[in-house]
Amino acid sequence: MADTAQQRLWNVNYCKVMAANFSLFFAFYVLTPLLPLYLSEHFGATKDIIGLVLSGYTITALLFRPFSGYFVDSFPRKAVLMVCFGAFSIFFAGYLAASSLLLFTIVRTLHGGPFGALTVANSTVAIDVLPSSRRTEGIGYYGLSNNLAMAIAPTVGIFIYKLTQSFELLFWIALVVACAGWLVDGSVELKEKEIVKNKSKLSLDRFFLLRGWLLGANMVAFGFSFGVLSNYLAIYGKEVLGITGGTGTYFMLCSIGLILSRLQGGKALREGRLTHNAGEGMVISLIGYTLFIIVPTIVSLTTNFGGSGFFTLHSSLFTTIGYYGSALLIGLGNGHMWPAFQNMTINVASNNQRGTANSTILISWDIGMGLGILLGGIIAEHLGYNAAFWTVAIVNMAGVLLFFLRTRAFFLERNLNANVR
């Protein structure tokens, strides 16, 4: 009986960490799709300025990731977790106080620091409270809390904004939800682990997992794609596709795909077929990104050349199908790909480098997201949103090719766990 309890996946502490993770990402996603509109309407920011302001958050998160991995591995994890979550929550009050674009930029940029550290700390604690025999599966399910937040938060945020036209209320909601997550994490019971001081002299490998560098490099391409999509979706849908109010539905469909993929891919994760899940997921995502941009392009071309066929007459229907269909595919693909990459990174690391492994994969995602937000805004300003999203499809395809040509073999050569492949 005791052994059964120890091997239980859905133990109380694991559920609490997942609930806190939901709160963290709800607070994040309730604002994400609306911040470009806020900057544009409230401060009159141009597209490239919006890209610069929003990319600061990701860049700061990126700078904090390596150090957070080191601190999580070198100091009591519960203490690190609570400090990071507290700082993350408090910064939402800064949005309420920011009265100019400069002040908002400073607050938003600094906010990325505790966010970067918190996501590493919380995911590492989730690994700690999982039984070792259920760890690979548990890491996959852990992402469901992100996905549920991603499904609900943008829809809630957009609904509240349409109802009240108040960004201030949204900032208050984010603040309250984040504080609730901090309280939940505070109730997690974590076994004390011996902290070994001065295990080795400081080196780059204490901050970034060099054994997993190509896995990280590959993840940059996928982070880039989602960075452009998540931050410029609302404006692209409104200005280019003529779809107003569809952003919340898009994120919900994307999250439904993510949730379905975690449930569908659970068996493959239990069996340790990581490269299978990763490969399947990235191909599905590539189809989604391609569908997202190619359908409006075809509709535009047929309309411009005076087409009068069935496709032209029903152009809005095809655009809508391509738009929302891509959300389901991108979600389904990312839901397979992300936990597989996270597990692969953890499985090329030693046990005392779990925090570093987690920070490495998140660093790589942040680099991609930051580049996507920054370059997406610049490309959109000078060449238009169509060019920005064609860039997304090309970069995503490059990431898929890199995985099948080199990254898969790279992982198998360095894998330390005989039970996964």
C-alpha positions as CSV (number, residue, x, y, z in Angstrom):
1,M,0.0,0.0,0.0
2,A,2.8,2.4,0.9
3,D,4.5,1.7,-2.4
4,T,1.3,2.4,-4.3
5,A,0.9,5.7,-2.5
6,Q,4.5,6.7,-3.3
7,Q,4.0,5.9,-7.0
8,R,0.7,7.8,-7.2
9,L,0.9,10.4,-10.0
10,W,-1.9,12.8,-8.8
11,N,-0.6,13.3,-5.3
12,V,-1.7,16.4,-3.3
13,N,1.6,18.3,-3.7
14,Y,1.7,17.7,-7.4
15,C,-1.9,19.0,-7.8
16,K,-1.0,22.1,-5.7
17,V,2.0,22.8,-7.9
18,M,-0.2,22.4,-11.0
19,A,-2.8,24.8,-9.6
20,A,-0.1,27.4,-8.8
21,N,1.3,27.0,-12.3
22,F,-2.3,27.6,-13.7
23,S,-2.5,30.8,-11.7
24,L,0.9,31.9,-12.9
25,F,0.1,31.4,-16.6
26,F,-3.5,32.7,-16.2
27,A,-2.1,36.0,-14.9
28,F,0.3,36.0,-17.9
29,Y,-2.1,35.1,-20.6
30,V,-5.0,37.3,-19.5
31,L,-2.9,40.3,-20.6
32,T,-0.8,38.9,-23.5
33,P,-3.2,39.2,-26.5
34,L,-4.4,42.7,-25.3
35,L,-1.1,44.4,-24.5
36,P,-0.3,45.4,-28.2
37,L,-3.8,47.0,-28.3
38,Y,-3.2,48.7,-25.0
39,L,0.1,50.1,-26.1
40,S,-1.4,51.2,-29.4
41,E,-4.5,52.8,-28.0
42,H,-3.3,54.1,-24.7
43,F,0.2,55.3,-25.6
44,G,-0.1,55.6,-29.4
45,A,2.9,53.2,-29.9
46,T,3.7,52.1,-33.5
47,K,4.2,48.4,-34.5
48,D,7.9,48.4,-34.2
49,I,7.8,50.2,-30.8
50,I,5.2,47.6,-29.6
51,G,7.7,44.9,-30.6
52,L,10.5,46.5,-28.7
53,V,8.4,47.1,-25.6
54,L,7.0,43.5,-25.5
55,S,10.3,41.8,-26.3
56,G,11.9,43.4,-23.2
57,Y,9.9,41.0,-21.0
58,T,11.3,38.0,-22.8
59,I,14.8,39.2,-22.9
60,T,14.9,39.8,-19.2
61,A,13.3,36.4,-18.5
62,L,16.1,35.0,-20.7
63,L,18.8,36.7,-18.7
64,F,17.4,35.4,-15.4
65,R,16.9,31.8,-16.6
66,P,20.5,30.5,-16.2
67,F,20.9,32.0,-12.8
68,S,17.5,30.7,-11.6
69,G,18.5,27.2,-12.7
70,Y,21.7,27.5,-10.6
71,F,19.9,28.9,-7.6
72,V,17.2,26.2,-7.7
73,D,19.9,23.5,-7.8
74,S,22.1,25.2,-5.1
75,F,19.6,26.5,-2.5
76,P,16.4,25.3,-0.8
77,R,13.9,25.1,-3.6
78,K,10.9,26.1,-1.6
79,A,12.5,29.3,-0.5
80,V,13.6,30.2,-4.0
81,L,10.1,29.4,-5.3
82,M,8.3,31.6,-2.8
83,V,10.7,34.6,-3.4
84,C,10.3,34.3,-7.2
85,F,6.5,33.9,-7.0
86,G,6.1,36.9,-4.6
87,A,8.2,39.2,-6.9
88,F,6.3,38.0,-10.0
89,S,2.9,38.9,-8.3
90,I,4.0,42.3,-7.0
91,F,5.0,43.5,-10.5
92,F,1.4,43.5,-11.7
93,A,0.8,46.4,-9.5
94,G,3.5,48.3,-11.5
95,Y,1.3,48.2,-14.6
96,L,-1.4,50.0,-12.6
97,A,1.1,52.7,-11.6
98,A,2.8,53.2,-15.0
99,S,1.5,56.5,-16.4
100,S,3.8,56.8,-19.5
101,L,5.1,54.5,-22.2
102,L,8.6,54.8,-20.7
103,L,7.4,53.7,-17.2
104,F,5.4,50.9,-18.7
105,T,8.4,49.7,-20.7
106,I,10.6,49.7,-17.5
107,V,8.0,47.7,-15.5
108,R,7.2,45.3,-18.3
109,T,10.9,44.6,-18.9
110,L,11.8,44.1,-15.3
111,H,8.8,41.8,-14.8
112,G,10.4,39.3,-17.1
113,G,13.0,38.5,-14.5
114,P,10.8,36.9,-11.8
115,F,8.7,35.3,-14.5
116,G,11.8,33.6,-15.9
117,A,13.0,32.4,-12.5
118,L,9.5,31.3,-11.3
119,T,8.8,29.1,-14.3
120,V,12.1,27.3,-13.7
121,A,11.5,27.0,-9.9
122,N,7.9,25.8,-10.2
123,S,8.6,23.2,-12.9
124,T,11.6,21.8,-10.9
125,V,9.5,21.5,-7.7
126,A,6.9,19.6,-9.8
127,I,9.6,17.1,-10.8
128,D,10.6,16.8,-7.1
129,V,7.1,15.9,-5.9
130,L,6.6,13.3,-8.7
131,P,7.4,9.6,-8.0
132,S,10.4,8.6,-10.2
133,S,8.5,5.9,-12.0
134,R,5.9,8.5,-13.2
135,R,8.2,11.4,-13.9
136,T,8.2,11.3,-17.7
137,E,4.4,11.1,-17.8
138,G,4.0,13.6,-15.0
139,I,6.1,16.2,-16.8
140,G,3.8,15.8,-19.8
141,Y,0.6,16.3,-17.7
142,Y,2.2,19.3,-15.9
143,G,1.9,21.2,-19.1
144,L,-1.9,20.8,-19.0
145,S,-2.1,23.6,-16.3
146,N,-0.4,25.9,-18.8
147,N,-2.8,24.8,-21.5
148,L,-5.9,25.3,-19.4
149,A,-4.7,28.8,-18.5
150,M,-4.0,29.5,-22.2
151,A,-7.5,28.3,-23.1
152,I,-9.3,30.3,-20.5
153,A,-7.3,33.5,-19.8
154,P,-7.3,35.2,-23.2
155,T,-11.0,34.6,-23.6
156,V,-11.7,35.9,-20.1
157,G,-9.4,38.9,-20.7
158,I,-11.0,39.8,-24.1
159,F,-14.5,39.3,-22.8
160,I,-13.9,41.6,-19.8
161,Y,-12.2,44.2,-21.9
162,K,-15.1,44.3,-24.4
163,L,-17.6,44.5,-21.5
164,T,-15.8,47.2,-19.5
165,Q,-13.2,48.8,-21.8
166,S,-10.9,48.8,-18.8
167,F,-7.3,47.6,-18.9
168,E,-7.0,48.7,-15.3
169,L,-9.5,45.9,-14.2
170,L,-7.5,43.3,-16.2
171,F,-4.3,44.4,-14.3
172,W,-6.1,43.9,-11.0
173,I,-7.3,40.5,-12.0
174,A,-3.8,39.4,-13.0
175,L,-2.5,40.7,-9.6
176,V,-5.1,38.9,-7.6
177,V,-4.8,35.6,-9.5
178,A,-1.0,35.6,-9.2
179,C,-1.2,36.2,-5.4
180,A,-3.6,33.3,-5.1
181,G,-1.0,31.1,-6.9
182,W,1.7,32.3,-4.5
183,L,-0.5,31.2,-1.5
184,V,-1.1,27.8,-3.0
185,D,2.6,27.2,-3.6
186,G,3.2,28.2,0.0
187,S,1.2,25.2,1.1
188,V,3.3,22.6,-0.8
189,E,5.1,20.2,1.4
190,L,8.6,19.6,-0.1
191,K,11.1,17.2,1.4
192,E,14.3,18.8,2.6
193,K,17.2,18.0,0.2
194,E,20.8,18.2,1.2
195,I,22.4,21.2,-0.3
196,V,25.9,20.3,-1.3
197,K,28.1,23.4,-1.1
198,N,31.0,24.0,-3.5
199,K,30.3,20.9,-5.4
200,S,32.5,22.2,-8.2
201,K,33.9,25.6,-9.3
202,L,31.5,27.7,-11.2
203,S,31.3,27.0,-14.9
204,L,29.0,27.7,-17.8
205,D,27.5,24.2,-17.4
206,R,26.1,25.3,-14.0
207,F,23.9,27.8,-15.8
208,F,23.3,26.2,-19.2
209,L,23.3,22.5,-19.9
210,L,26.0,22.2,-22.5
211,R,25.2,18.5,-23.0
212,G,21.8,19.6,-24.4
213,W,22.9,22.6,-26.5
214,L,21.5,21.4,-29.8
215,L,18.1,20.5,-28.2
216,G,18.1,24.2,-27.0
217,A,19.1,25.5,-30.4
218,N,16.3,23.5,-32.0
219,M,13.7,24.9,-29.6
220,V,14.7,28.5,-30.6
221,A,13.0,28.0,-33.9
222,F,9.7,26.9,-32.3
223,G,9.8,29.7,-29.8
224,F,10.3,32.2,-32.6
225,S,7.2,30.9,-34.4
226,F,4.9,31.1,-31.3
227,G,6.4,34.5,-30.3
228,V,5.2,36.1,-33.5
229,L,1.8,34.3,-33.4
230,S,0.8,34.9,-29.8
231,N,1.8,38.6,-29.8
232,Y,0.6,39.8,-33.2
233,L,-2.4,37.5,-33.7
234,A,-5.1,40.1,-32.5
235,I,-3.8,42.9,-34.7
236,Y,-3.2,40.6,-37.7
237,G,-6.7,39.1,-37.5
238,K,-8.2,42.6,-37.2
239,E,-6.2,44.5,-39.8
240,V,-5.4,41.8,-42.4
241,L,-8.1,39.1,-42.1
242,G,-11.0,41.2,-41.0
243,I,-11.6,38.9,-38.1
244,T,-12.6,40.9,-35.1
245,G,-13.1,39.3,-31.7
246,G,-11.7,36.0,-32.8
247,T,-8.5,36.0,-30.7
248,G,-10.0,34.5,-27.6
249,T,-11.6,31.7,-29.7
250,Y,-8.3,31.1,-31.4
251,F,-6.4,30.7,-28.2
252,M,-9.1,28.4,-26.8
253,L,-8.9,26.2,-29.9
254,C,-5.1,26.2,-29.6
255,S,-5.4,25.1,-26.0
256,I,-8.0,22.4,-26.8
257,G,-5.4,21.0,-29.3
258,L,-2.7,21.2,-26.6
259,I,-4.9,19.4,-24.1
260,L,-5.9,16.7,-26.6
261,S,-2.3,16.1,-27.5
262,R,-1.3,15.6,-23.8
263,L,-4.1,13.1,-23.3
264,Q,-3.3,11.4,-26.6
265,G,0.4,11.5,-26.2
266,G,0.4,10.2,-22.6
267,K,0.9,6.6,-23.6
268,A,3.9,7.4,-25.8
269,L,5.4,9.4,-22.9
270,R,4.8,6.4,-20.5
271,E,6.6,4.2,-23.0
272,G,9.5,6.6,-23.3
273,R,9.0,7.3,-27.0
274,L,10.2,10.9,-26.7
275,T,11.7,11.4,-30.2
276,H,8.5,10.0,-31.7
277,N,6.3,12.5,-29.8
278,A,8.6,15.4,-30.7
279,G,8.8,14.5,-34.4
280,E,5.0,14.0,-34.7
281,G,4.3,17.2,-32.9
282,M,6.6,19.5,-34.9
283,V,5.2,18.2,-38.2
284,I,1.6,18.9,-37.1
285,S,2.6,22.4,-35.9
286,L,4.3,23.1,-39.2
287,I,1.1,22.2,-41.1
288,G,-0.8,24.5,-38.8
289,Y,1.5,27.5,-39.3
290,T,1.5,26.9,-43.0
291,L,-2.3,26.7,-43.1
292,F,-2.5,29.9,-41.1
293,I,-0.6,32.0,-43.6
294,I,-1.2,30.2,-46.9
295,V,-5.0,30.2,-46.9
296,P,-5.3,34.1,-46.6
297,T,-2.6,34.4,-49.3
298,I,-4.5,32.2,-51.7
299,V,-7.7,34.0,-51.0
300,S,-6.0,37.4,-51.6
301,L,-4.3,36.2,-54.9
302,T,-7.5,34.8,-56.3
303,T,-9.5,37.9,-55.4
304,N,-6.8,40.3,-56.8
305,F,-6.7,38.4,-60.1
306,G,-10.5,38.7,-60.5
307,G,-11.4,35.1,-59.8
308,S,-15.1,34.2,-59.6
309,G,-15.0,30.6,-58.8
310,F,-16.3,28.7,-55.7
311,F,-13.1,29.5,-53.7
312,T,-13.4,33.2,-54.4
313,L,-17.1,33.4,-53.7
314,H,-16.6,31.7,-50.3
315,S,-13.2,33.4,-49.5
316,S,-14.3,34.6,-46.0
317,L,-15.4,31.0,-45.2
318,F,-12.0,29.6,-46.3
319,T,-10.1,32.3,-44.4
320,T,-12.1,31.5,-41.2
321,I,-11.5,27.7,-41.6
322,G,-7.8,28.2,-42.2
323,Y,-7.5,30.7,-39.3
324,Y,-9.3,28.5,-36.7
325,G,-8.1,25.2,-38.1
326,S,-4.5,26.3,-37.7
327,A,-5.1,27.0,-34.0
328,L,-6.1,23.4,-33.4
329,L,-3.2,22.0,-35.3
330,I,-0.6,24.3,-33.7
331,G,-1.9,23.4,-30.3
332,L,-2.0,19.7,-31.1
333,G,1.6,19.9,-32.4
334,N,3.1,22.0,-29.6
335,G,1.4,19.7,-27.0
336,H,3.3,16.7,-28.4
337,M,6.6,18.6,-29.0
338,W,7.1,20.6,-25.8
339,P,7.0,17.8,-23.1
340,A,9.1,15.6,-25.4
341,F,11.8,18.3,-25.6
342,Q,11.6,19.0,-21.9
343,N,12.0,15.3,-21.1
344,M,14.8,14.9,-23.6
345,T,16.7,17.8,-22.0
346,I,16.2,16.4,-18.5
347,N,17.4,12.9,-19.7
348,V,20.7,14.2,-20.9
349,A,21.4,15.9,-17.6
350,S,22.5,14.3,-14.3
351,N,20.1,14.3,-11.3
352,N,21.8,17.3,-9.7
353,Q,21.2,19.4,-12.8
354,R,17.4,19.2,-13.0
355,G,17.0,23.0,-12.5
356,T,19.7,23.7,-15.1
357,A,18.0,21.4,-17.6
358,N,14.7,23.1,-17.0
359,S,16.2,26.5,-17.4
360,T,18.0,25.5,-20.5
361,I,14.9,24.5,-22.4
362,L,13.1,27.6,-21.2
363,I,16.1,29.8,-22.1
364,S,15.9,28.5,-25.6
365,W,12.2,29.1,-25.8
366,D,12.7,32.6,-24.5
367,I,15.4,33.4,-27.1
368,G,13.0,32.3,-29.8
369,M,10.1,34.2,-28.3
370,G,12.1,37.3,-27.9
371,L,13.4,37.2,-31.5
372,G,9.9,36.5,-32.7
373,I,8.4,39.5,-30.9
374,L,11.2,41.9,-31.9
375,L,11.7,40.8,-35.5
376,G,8.0,40.2,-36.0
377,G,7.3,43.8,-35.1
378,I,10.1,45.1,-37.3
379,I,9.1,43.0,-40.3
380,A,5.4,43.9,-39.9
381,E,6.3,47.6,-39.8
382,H,8.3,47.6,-43.0
383,L,7.0,44.7,-45.0
384,G,3.5,44.0,-43.5
385,Y,2.1,41.2,-41.3
386,N,1.9,38.7,-44.2
387,A,5.7,38.9,-44.5
388,A,6.0,38.4,-40.8
389,F,3.9,35.3,-40.7
390,W,5.6,33.8,-43.8
391,T,8.8,34.2,-41.9
392,V,7.2,32.2,-39.1
393,A,6.5,29.3,-41.5
394,I,10.0,29.3,-42.9
395,V,11.7,29.4,-39.5
396,N,9.4,26.6,-38.3
397,M,10.3,24.4,-41.3
398,A,14.0,25.0,-40.6
399,G,13.4,23.7,-37.0
400,V,11.7,20.6,-38.2
401,L,14.5,19.8,-40.7
402,L,17.1,20.4,-38.0
403,F,15.4,17.9,-35.7
404,F,15.2,15.1,-38.2
405,L,18.7,15.7,-39.7
406,R,20.6,16.1,-36.5
407,T,18.9,16.8,-33.2
408,R,17.3,13.3,-32.9
409,A,20.6,11.6,-33.2
410,F,22.2,14.1,-30.9
411,F,19.8,13.2,-28.1
412,L,20.1,9.5,-28.6
413,E,23.9,9.7,-28.4
414,R,23.8,11.6,-25.0
415,N,20.7,10.0,-23.4
416,L,21.4,8.9,-19.8
417,N,18.1,7.0,-19.4
418,A,17.8,3.6,-20.9
419,N,14.0,3.6,-20.6
420,V,13.5,6.4,-23.1
421,R,14.4,6.8,-26.7
